[in-house]
Amino acid sequence: MVVAGDDALAHRLAAELRGVYGERVTLVVPPAQRRVRPPVVGRARGSTLFDRVSAAVNRAAGNGDAPPGRTAEPPGVERVLEATELTEAVLAEAGVERAAALALVGDDDEANIRAALTARRLNPRLRLVIRLYNRRLGQHIKELLDQASALATAGIDDGSGDGDGGGDRGGSGGGSGGFDASTTVLSDADTAAPALAATAVAGTSKVVQTDGLMLRAVERPPPGPGEVADPGLCTLALLSATTNDPAGADGSESSGPQGPRLLPDERAVAAATGRGTVVLETVSYTGPAASGGRSVPPFASLLSRRLRWSFAGLVGCVVGLAIASMVVTGEPPLQATYLTLLDLFAINNPAIGEPVGRQVLQLFSGLVGLLLLPVLLAAVLEALGTFRNGAALRKPPRGLSGHVVLLGVGKIGTRVLARLRELNIPVVCVEADPEARGLAMARRLRVPVVLGDVTQEGVLEAAKIHRAHALLALTSADTTNLEAALYARTVRPDLRVVLRLYDDDFATAVYRTLRAAHPQALTRSRSVSHLAAPAFAGAMMGRQILGAIPVERRVLLFAAIDVGGHAQLEGRTVGEAFRAGAWRVLALETGAAGRRGDPAGGGGGGGVSQRAPSGLVWDLPSSYVLRAEDRVVLAATRRGLAELSGRRARERSVGPPGQ
């Protein structure tokens, strides 16, 4: 496996592939990255997987001297190659021509696309995983690269390169000469945004939504004495027993048996007392996401309340004059209204020689017409101002409360903002850069924005932090996020706070300190690379990762897998296929099952299943037998998904599957 990137995601992904999947990894980083302390994954924390540069490598394994262009490799990664740019020579040096998969996870979309095109030319069989922020461009690039691979490999005998039988969307392939030239485009922002947004929402709902499929999980507190916890569709996790303990580690590696348990069996759930749970609440198809479209101000916002009342008064005057004209002149209603309007706009002949009543009405109509002129002018100016302000940033309105203060609208903040607005949650954004990426979306969605440095006095007050429901600190600077959180807690001690922090040890220390100081307030620390790396690693193994949800400081994955080729699933019932702490089948796609009938009927072993409106059967009976042609949606731990991939981690790297 080859991983190329310039930030924390590259290091964490390399550690994930090595520590969880047992893969040989070449990490390509800019020269400056050797001074960054990368994260540690899994049980390798004790030996600090990326802590020190300890070995020199070259192309031929076993040489003791590091050749030019190479840097010493950290333990657990096959080698580290330094390069300022991913040129053809650098990719060849990294072994792309012989690699099973290449992940391009740099922060620059253009550089990733250029490297992907070069890599596809060097190795048409290569599985590509590309990090792109632009969704539409990513879809076009995926189609282009897949088409280029199909044309380049048209003359290759498919039978000479079958993979290891992984079987879902091209198989897992790779390590044994498997042929899987698929292209997967992912965004760390899209992967992490639902979890970050859900953490700030009351009820701690966790939603995974992709390709029209929606899985909703909810975090529930421990049941009281004599109460029975509602298991929902199934229990996905038991929360840490130290969740409410200010000295607890909240799901870190040091929690031990008191830490969270992913995918527990029924006996473990029944035996767990005093623990909260994460249960699956809904599995359904929601259809494609609606497009945001262009922002058009509503008609009511074009005119102020005062102007609308002015127009209503003028219309009432016109109606009254028309009725009076009917009474005085005896004209029919339509004719009387017409004469009144002519008088109003001063285009009627003077009422000389006509009854006094008609003359008085004409004078009153002219007066109303004079009053109409400034009102019309004010309406035009106000409407133009509304359209002009529609292209400007709104300020937080007076009286705003119960909102979420979103600090930072870069790539991550923009996706979180979109997610919060989809949930109809009021948001106030705080951004120091007037050219930030997310300000255009905030302007289009008419979200209030405070421009200013959050470390300066008065900025959070302008965002109404004292009346806010939660603070999401998502800037790329840990110290800025921490300073904002500490200051917000001084303003409102019970404020719900979510911090984006890079370093795991630092995040744990901050969390425990904040929780001890404010035990009644919810505090969460989240790492974007920690949430995104498992999805990228699964894509490199040929898996379709639907999403991930955080369970305290661990991650639970949702994936779509073809049953065929998986001995752990094929020919087994749903109950037999369930492995506690590793994976659990949640639903069956009826497109696959439809070729052989309803799973609740023949061949399924009895029981009645519930069917979603379109293409999905959930709450499968435990006696239903999984067959090769089935395609299932399952929840899995990182190590459980690695085992299903058929490429088992090395014995020294693999711990219990529930990690």
C-alpha positions in Angstrom: 0.0 0.0 0.0 1.2 3.5 -0.8 -0.1 6.5 1.1 0.8 10.1 0.0 -0.2 13.1 1.9 0.8 16.2 3.7 -1.2 16.2 7.0 -2.4 14.2 9.9 -4.7 12.0 7.8 -1.7 10.5 5.9 0.1 9.4 9.0 -3.1 8.1 10.7 -4.1 6.2 7.5 -0.6 4.6 7.2 -0.8 3.6 10.9 -4.4 2.2 10.4 -3.3 0.0 7.4 -0.2 -1.3 9.2 -1.6 -1.7 12.7 -5.1 -2.9 11.9 -4.9 -4.6 8.5 -1.2 -5.7 8.7 -0.3 -4.2 5.4 3.1 -3.1 4.1 2.9 0.6 3.7 5.1 3.2 1.9 4.4 6.7 3.2 5.2 9.6 0.9 5.4 12.9 2.7 6.9 16.4 2.2 10.3 16.9 3.9 8.8 19.1 6.6 6.6 16.2 7.8 9.5 14.4 9.4 9.3 17.0 12.2 5.7 16.3 12.9 4.8 13.7 15.6 2.3 11.5 13.9 -0.6 9.8 15.8 -0.5 6.3 17.3 -3.1 3.7 16.5 -4.3 0.7 18.4 -2.1 -1.3 20.8 1.0 0.2 19.2 0.4 3.2 21.5 2.8 1.8 24.1 5.6 1.6 21.6 4.7 4.9 20.0 4.4 3.7 16.4 5.5 7.0 14.8 7.4 8.5 17.7 11.0 8.2 16.4 12.8 7.7 13.2 14.8 4.5 13.9 15.7 2.7 10.7 17.1 3.6 7.3 15.8 2.0 4.2 16.3 1.8 0.4 14.6 0.0 -2.4 16.2 -3.3 -1.6 15.1 -4.5 1.8 17.8 -5.1 4.3 20.4 -2.5 3.4 21.6 -0.6 6.4 22.3 2.8 4.9 19.6 5.3 3.9 20.0 6.4 0.3 19.5 10.0 -0.9 15.9 11.1 -0.9 14.9 8.6 1.8 14.4 9.2 5.4 14.6 6.8 8.3 11.3 4.9 8.7 9.3 4.7 11.9 8.5 1.2 13.1 5.4 -0.3 11.7 5.7 1.5 8.3 7.6 -0.3 5.6 9.4 2.9 4.6 9.0 6.7 4.4 9.8 8.6 1.2 10.2 12.4 1.2 9.2 14.3 -1.8 8.0 17.9 -2.3 5.8 16.9 -5.3 4.3 13.6 -6.5 6.0 13.4 -9.9 6.1 10.3 -12.0 9.6 9.5 -10.7 8.5 9.8 -7.1 5.5 7.5 -7.6 7.8 5.0 -9.4 10.2 5.2 -6.5 7.3 4.5 -4.1 6.5 1.3 -5.9 3.2 2.3 -7.4 3.8 0.0 -10.4 3.8 -3.0 -8.0 1.4 -1.7 -5.3 -2.1 -3.0 -4.6 -3.5 0.4 -3.7 -2.6 4.1 -3.6 -4.2 6.7 -1.3 -3.8 10.3 -2.3 -4.8 12.2 0.8 -3.1 15.6 0.4 -5.0 18.8 1.1 -4.6 20.1 -2.5 -7.3 18.7 -4.8 -5.4 19.6 -8.0 -2.2 17.9 -6.8 -4.2 14.7 -5.9 -5.9 14.7 -9.3 -2.5 15.1 -11.1 -1.0 12.3 -9.1 -4.0 10.0 -9.7 -3.7 10.5 -13.5 0.0 9.7 -13.4 -0.5 6.7 -11.2 -3.2 5.3 -13.4 -0.9 5.5 -16.4 1.9 3.8 -14.5 -0.4 1.0 -13.2 -3.8 0.4 -14.8 -4.5 -2.3 -12.2 -4.0 0.0 -9.2 -6.8 0.6 -6.8 -7.0 4.4 -6.2 -8.4 6.2 -3.2 -8.5 10.0 -3.7 -9.2 12.7 -1.2 -11.2 15.5 -2.9 -13.3 18.2 -1.4 -15.2 19.0 -4.6 -17.9 16.3 -4.8 -19.0 17.0 -8.4 -15.5 17.1 -9.7 -14.7 13.9 -7.7 -17.5 12.0 -9.5 -16.2 13.0 -12.9 -12.6 12.1 -12.0 -13.8 8.7 -10.7 -15.6 7.9 -14.0 -12.6 9.1 -16.0 -10.0 7.0 -14.1 -12.2 3.9 -14.2 -12.8 4.3 -17.9 -9.0 4.7 -18.5 -8.3 1.6 -16.4 -10.9 -0.4 -18.3 -9.4 0.6 -21.7 -5.8 0.0 -20.6 -6.6 -3.5 -19.2 -9.0 -4.5 -22.0 -6.5 -7.0 -23.4 -5.5 -8.5 -20.0 -6.9 -11.9 -19.2 -9.1 -11.4 -16.1 -8.6 -15.0 -15.1 -4.9 -14.5 -14.5 -5.4 -11.9 -11.7 -8.3 -13.0 -9.6 -8.0 -11.6 -6.1 -8.5 -13.4 -2.8 -12.2 -13.6 -3.2 -13.2 -10.6 -1.2 -16.1 -10.2 -3.5 -17.6 -6.7 -2.9 -17.3 -4.4 -5.9 -14.3 -5.9 -7.4 -13.1 -8.0 -4.4 -10.5 -7.2 -1.9 -7.7 -8.2 -4.2 -4.4 -6.6 -3.9 -2.0 -8.6 -1.7 -2.1 -11.8 -3.8 -2.0 -10.2 -7.2 -5.7 -9.4 -7.2 -7.1 -7.2 -10.0 -9.2 -4.3 -8.6 -8.6 -1.1 -10.5 -11.5 0.7 -8.9 -11.4 4.4 -8.0 -12.9 5.7 -4.8 -13.3 9.4 -4.1 -13.7 10.4 -0.5 -13.7 13.6 1.6 -12.5 13.6 5.2 -14.8 16.6 5.7 -17.9 14.6 4.5 -16.9 11.6 6.6 -16.4 13.6 9.8 -19.1 16.3 9.5 -22.1 14.2 10.5 -20.4 13.0 13.7 -19.2 16.5 14.6 -22.7 18.0 13.9 -24.4 15.2 15.8 -22.2 15.8 18.9 -23.5 19.4 19.2 -27.2 18.4 18.8 -29.3 17.7 21.9 -30.1 14.0 22.0 -26.7 13.0 20.6 -28.2 11.5 17.5 -25.7 9.9 15.2 -26.6 9.8 11.5 -24.8 8.1 8.6 -26.3 9.1 5.2 -24.9 8.2 1.8 -26.3 7.3 -1.6 -29.9 7.6 -0.2 -29.2 5.2 2.7 -29.7 6.6 6.2 -28.7 4.9 9.4 -29.6 6.7 12.6 -28.2 5.7 16.0 -28.9 7.4 19.3 -27.0 7.5 22.5 -29.2 6.6 25.5 -28.5 7.1 29.2 -28.4 4.2 31.6 -31.9 3.0 32.6 -33.1 3.8 36.1 -33.9 1.3 38.8 -36.6 -1.1 37.6 -36.5 0.3 34.1 -35.6 -1.7 31.0 -33.5 -0.1 28.3 -35.0 0.1 24.8 -32.6 -1.8 22.5 -34.0 -0.2 19.3 -33.2 -2.4 16.3 -30.0 -3.5 17.9 -27.4 -2.4 20.4 -24.3 -1.1 18.7 -22.2 -0.3 21.7 -22.1 -0.1 25.5 -20.6 3.2 26.7 -17.8 3.5 29.1 -18.6 2.9 32.8 -16.5 5.9 33.5 -18.5 8.3 31.3 -19.9 10.2 34.3 -16.7 10.0 36.4 -14.6 13.2 36.3 -11.5 11.0 36.6 -12.5 8.6 33.9 -10.7 8.2 30.6 -13.9 8.2 28.5 -13.1 5.4 26.1 -9.4 5.8 25.7 -7.0 2.9 25.5 -6.4 3.1 29.3 -10.1 2.5 30.1 -9.5 -1.3 30.0 -12.7 -3.3 30.8 -14.4 -0.2 31.9 -14.2 1.3 28.4 -16.8 1.2 25.7 -17.7 -2.2 24.1 -18.5 -2.2 20.4 -21.1 -4.6 19.0 -21.8 -6.5 22.3 -24.0 -9.6 22.3 -27.2 -9.9 24.2 -25.7 -11.4 27.3 -23.2 -8.5 27.6 -26.0 -6.0 27.2 -28.1 -7.7 29.9 -25.1 -7.9 32.2 -24.1 -4.3 31.8 -25.6 -2.1 34.5 -25.1 1.6 34.9 -23.8 1.9 31.3 -25.3 4.0 28.6 -25.9 2.5 25.2 -25.7 3.4 21.5 -28.6 1.8 19.7 -29.6 1.6 16.1 -32.9 3.4 15.7 -33.5 3.6 11.9 -32.3 2.1 8.7 -34.0 3.4 5.6 -33.7 4.8 2.1 -34.2 8.6 2.0 -33.5 9.2 -1.7 -30.9 11.5 -3.2 -30.1 14.6 -1.2 -31.8 17.7 -2.4 -29.8 20.4 -4.1 -29.2 23.6 -2.3 -30.0 25.7 -5.4 -29.7 29.5 -5.5 -30.7 31.6 -2.6 -33.6 33.9 -3.3 -34.9 36.1 -0.5 -38.6 35.4 0.3 -41.1 38.0 -0.8 -41.9 39.0 2.7 -38.3 39.9 3.3 -38.2 42.4 0.4 -40.3 45.0 2.3 -40.2 45.9 6.0 -43.2 45.5 8.2 -43.8 49.3 8.3 -43.9 49.5 4.5 -46.3 46.6 4.3 -48.6 48.3 6.6 -48.3 51.5 4.6 -49.3 49.7 1.4 -52.2 48.1 3.2 -53.4 51.5 4.3 -53.2 52.9 0.8 -55.1 49.9 -0.6 -57.8 50.5 2.0 -58.1 54.2 1.0 -58.5 53.2 -2.7 -61.2 50.7 -1.9 -63.0 53.3 0.3 -62.8 56.0 -2.5 -64.1 53.5 -5.0 -67.1 52.7 -2.8 -67.8 56.4 -2.2 -67.6 57.1 -5.9 -70.2 54.4 -6.5 -72.5 56.0 -4.0 -72.1 59.6 -5.3 -72.1 59.0 -9.0 -74.2 55.8 -9.3 -71.5 54.2 -11.5 -71.2 50.4 -11.5 -68.3 49.0 -9.3 -65.8 48.4 -12.1 -66.4 51.9 -13.7 -66.2 53.6 -10.3 -62.9 51.8 -9.5 -61.5 52.8 -12.9 -62.3 56.5 -12.4 -60.8 56.4 -8.9 -57.5 55.0 -10.2 -57.4 57.7 -13.0 -57.9 60.3 -10.3 -55.2 58.7 -8.1 -52.6 58.8 -10.8 -53.7 62.4 -11.9 -54.5 61.4 -15.5 -58.3 62.0 -15.4 -60.0 65.2 -16.6 -60.9 67.8 -13.9 -64.4 67.3 -12.5 -65.6 70.8 -13.6 -69.3 71.1 -13.8 -69.9 67.8 -12.0 -71.6 67.4 -8.6 -69.7 68.7 -5.5 -69.4 65.2 -4.2 -67.6 64.0 -7.3 -65.2 67.0 -7.1 -64.4 66.3 -3.4 -63.7 62.6 -4.2 -61.3 63.7 -7.0 -59.4 65.9 -4.6 -59.1 63.1 -2.1 -57.9 60.7 -4.8 -55.2 63.1 -5.8 -54.1 63.4 -2.2 -53.8 59.6 -1.9 -51.8 59.6 -5.1 -49.3 62.1 -3.6 -49.0 59.8 -0.6 -48.4 56.8 -2.8 -45.4 58.3 -4.6 -43.0 58.3 -1.6 -44.2 54.8 -0.5 -43.4 53.4 -3.9 -40.0 55.0 -3.9 -39.2 53.6 -0.4 -40.4 50.2 -1.5 -38.0 50.2 -4.5 -35.0 51.4 -2.4 -35.7 48.8 0.3 -36.1 46.0 -2.1 -32.8 46.9 -3.8 -31.2 47.0 -0.3 -32.6 43.6 0.5 -31.0 42.1 -2.6 -27.8 43.8 -1.9 -27.8 42.5 1.7 -28.6 39.1 0.4 -25.0 39.1 -1.1 -23.6 40.3 2.2 -23.1 38.5 5.5 -25.9 38.7 8.1 -25.4 39.7 11.6 -26.8 37.7 14.6 -30.3 39.0 15.2 -31.4 40.3 18.5 -32.9 37.9 20.9 -31.2 34.8 19.2 -30.9 31.9 21.6 -30.6 28.1 21.6 -28.2 28.2 18.6 -24.9 26.6 17.8 -21.8 28.8 17.6 -19.6 27.3 14.8 -16.0 28.5 15.1 -14.1 28.2 11.7 -15.7 27.7 8.3 -12.9 26.0 6.4 -13.4 22.7 4.7 -14.6 20.9 7.8 -16.6 23.8 9.1 -18.4 24.2 5.8 -19.6 20.6 5.7 -20.7 20.8 9.4 -22.5 24.0 8.6 -24.4 22.4 5.8 -25.3 19.4 8.0 -26.6 21.6 10.8 -28.8 23.6 8.4 -30.1 20.3 7.0 -31.2 19.5 10.6 -32.8 23.0 10.8 -30.5 24.0 13.7 -29.8 27.7 14.0 -26.1 28.5 13.6 -23.9 31.6 14.1 -20.5 31.3 12.4 -17.3 32.9 13.7 -14.5 33.3 11.2 -11.3 35.4 11.2 -10.6 35.1 7.4 -12.9 37.2 5.3 -12.0 35.0 2.3 -12.8 31.7 4.0 -14.3 28.9 2.0 -17.5 28.6 3.9 -18.6 32.2 3.9 -20.2 31.8 0.5 -22.3 29.0 1.9 -23.2 31.0 5.0 -24.2 33.9 2.7 -26.3 31.6 0.5 -28.0 29.9 3.5 -28.4 33.4 5.2 -26.6 32.2 8.3 -25.4 35.0 10.6 -21.6 35.5 10.6 -19.3 37.3 13.0 -16.0 38.3 11.3 -13.1 38.5 13.8 -10.4 36.7 15.7 -12.1 34.6 18.4 -9.1 35.2 20.7 -10.0 38.9 20.7 -12.4 40.2 23.3 -16.0 40.7 22.2 -16.1 38.3 19.3 -17.8 35.4 21.1 -20.1 37.9 22.8 -21.2 39.2 19.3 -22.1 35.6 18.5 -24.4 35.5 21.5 -22.4 32.8 23.2 -24.1 33.4 26.5 -27.4 32.3 25.0 -26.0 29.5 22.8 -26.8 25.8 23.0 -23.4 24.6 22.0 -19.9 25.7 20.7 -18.2 23.8 17.9 -14.5 24.8 17.7 -13.3 23.5 14.4 -10.4 25.6 13.4 -7.1 23.9 12.4 -5.3 25.4 15.4 -5.6 23.4 18.6 -4.7 26.3 20.8 -7.3 28.6 19.2 -10.0 25.9 19.8 -8.9 25.4 23.4 -8.8 29.1 24.1 -12.3 29.6 22.7 -13.7 26.7 24.7 -12.1 27.9 28.0 -13.4 31.5 27.5 -16.9 30.2 26.5 -17.0 28.2 29.7 -16.2 31.3 31.7 -19.2 33.0 30.1 -21.5 30.0 30.4 -20.3 27.1 32.6 -23.0 24.6 31.4 -22.3 25.2 27.6 -22.0 22.1 25.5 -18.5 22.2 23.9 -17.0 20.2 21.0 -13.3 20.6 20.3 -11.4 19.6 17.2 -8.0 18.5 18.4 -5.2 16.7 16.6 -3.2 15.1 19.3 -4.9 12.2 21.1 -3.0 12.5 24.3 -3.6 16.3 24.4 -7.3 15.8 23.6 -7.7 13.3 26.5 -6.0 15.6 28.9 -8.1 18.6 27.8 -11.3 16.5 28.0 -10.7 15.2 31.5 -9.7 18.6 32.8 -12.8 20.3 31.4 -15.1 17.6 32.6 -13.6 17.7 36.1 -14.0 21.5 36.2 -17.5 21.5 34.7 -19.0 18.1 35.5 -22.6 19.2 34.6 -21.6 20.3 31.0 -21.0 18.0 28.1 -17.5 18.1 26.6 -16.3 16.2 23.6 -13.0 16.2 21.7 -12.9 15.0 18.1 -10.1 14.4 15.6 -11.1 14.6 11.9 -8.3 12.3 10.8 -9.3 9.8 13.6 -12.9 9.8 12.2 -11.9 9.7 8.5 -8.9 7.3 8.5 -10.9 4.0 9.0 -13.1 4.9 6.0 -10.1 5.6 3.8 -8.4 2.4 5.0 -11.5 0.4 4.2 -11.7 1.9 0.7 -8.1 0.9 0.1 -9.0 -2.6 1.0 -11.8 -2.5 -1.6 -14.7 -2.0 0.8 -17.6 0.4 0.3 -17.6 2.4 3.6 -20.9 4.1 4.1 -19.8 6.1 7.1 -18.5 6.0 10.6 -19.8 7.1 14.0 -17.6 7.9 17.1 -18.3 5.9 20.2 -16.4 8.0 22.8 -12.8 7.8 21.5 -13.4 4.8 19.2 -15.0 4.4 15.8 -17.7 2.1 14.5 -17.9 1.6 10.7 -20.8 0.9 8.4 -20.0 -0.9 5.2 -21.9 -2.6 2.3 -20.4 -6.0 1.4 -21.3 -8.8 -1.0 -21.7 -12.0 0.9 -20.1 -14.1 -1.8 -16.5 -15.0 -1.0 -16.7 -14.4 2.7 -16.6 -17.7 4.6 -17.6 -15.8 7.8 -21.0 -14.9 6.2 -21.8 -17.2 3.3 -24.1 -20.1 4.2 -24.6 -18.9 7.7 -27.7 -17.5 9.4 -27.8 -13.9 10.5 -27.4 -15.0 14.1 -24.5 -17.3 13.3 -22.8 -14.6 11.2 -22.8 -12.1 14.1 -19.5 -11.9 15.9 -19.5 -9.9 19.1 -16.9 -7.1 19.0 -16.2 -7.6 15.3 -19.2 -7.2 13.0 -23.0 -7.5 12.8 -25.3 -7.7 9.8 -27.9 -4.9 9.9 -29.8 -5.0 6.6 -30.1 -6.7 3.3 -30.4 -4.9 0.0 -33.5 -6.3 -1.7 -32.0 -5.7 -5.2 -29.8 -8.7 -4.5 -32.4 -10.7 -2.6 -35.1 -10.0 -5.2 -33.4 -12.4 -7.7 -34.3 -15.3 -5.5 -37.3 -14.2 -3.5 -38.2 -12.5 -0.2 -35.8 -13.4 2.6 -38.7 -13.8 5.0 -40.1 -16.5 2.7 -38.5 -19.5 1.0 -34.9 -20.3 1.8 -34.7 -17.8 4.6 -35.7 -20.0 7.5 -38.9 -18.3 8.6 -39.7 -15.2 10.6 -41.1 -11.9 9.4 -38.8 -9.1 8.4 -39.6 -5.5 8.1 -39.1 -3.8 4.8 -38.1 -0.2 4.1 -40.0 1.8 1.5 -37.4 1.1 -1.2 -34.7 -1.6 -1.7 -33.8 -2.5 1.9 -34.9 -5.2 4.4 -33.9 -4.5 8.0 -34.6 -6.3 11.2 -33.7 -9.6 9.5 -34.8 -12.8 11.4 -31.8 -14.4 13.0 -32.6 -17.6 11.1 -32.3 -16.1 7.7 -29.5 -17.8 5.7 -27.1 -15.5 3.9 -26.3 -16.5 0.3 -23.5 -15.6 -2.1 -25.7 -13.4 -4.2 -26.8 -11.3 -1.2 -25.4 -7.8 -0.4 -25.6 -6.7 3.2 -25.1 -3.6 5.2 -23.2 -4.3 8.4 -21.6 -2.5 11.3 -18.0 -3.5 12.0 -15.1 -2.5 14.2 -11.8 -1.6 12.5 -10.3 -5.0 13.2 -13.5 -6.8 12.4 -13.6 -5.2 8.9 -9.9 -6.1 8.5 -10.7 -9.7 9.1 -13.6 -9.6 6.7 -11.2 -8.2 4.1 -9.4 -11.5 4.0 -6.0 -9.8 4.6 -5.4 -10.6 8.3 -3.2 -8.3 10.3 0.1 -9.7 11.4 -0.1 -11.6 14.7 2.1 -9.1 16.5 -0.2 -6.2 15.4 -3.6 -7.7 16.0 -5.3 -7.4 19.4 -8.9 -8.2 20.3 -11.3 -7.4 17.5 -13.3 -5.0 19.5 -10.7 -2.3 19.4 
